[in-house]
Amino acid sequence: MNKLKVVLPKGRIYENVVKLLNSAGLGLNVVERAYRPIVSDKEIEVKIMKTQNIPRLLELGCHDVGFGGFYNPVKTTKSHIMAAQFQ
């Protein structure tokens, strides 16, 4: 079975995204300076990457779900992916 591949942004919104995922029941254990957090669900794989690379990786199908920052990297990179805005 394929794992759900999630990519998280480095930088300012990283902590908020981790809190959001933890509050949703996805336990993330993040080791300092590691780019692959340990996830409580064995069917989910998480990586941490630069925000500006996330839309392109989603577009190429390298990851299934990603989070981006306030500036719109989808428009910036002209990626053809679905974007959602959370407040």
Secondary structure, DSSP 8 states (H G I E B T S, - for coil): ---EEEEEE-STTHHHHHHHHHHTT--EE--TT-SS-EESSTTEEEEEE-GGGHHHHHHTTS-SEE---SS-HHHHHT--S------
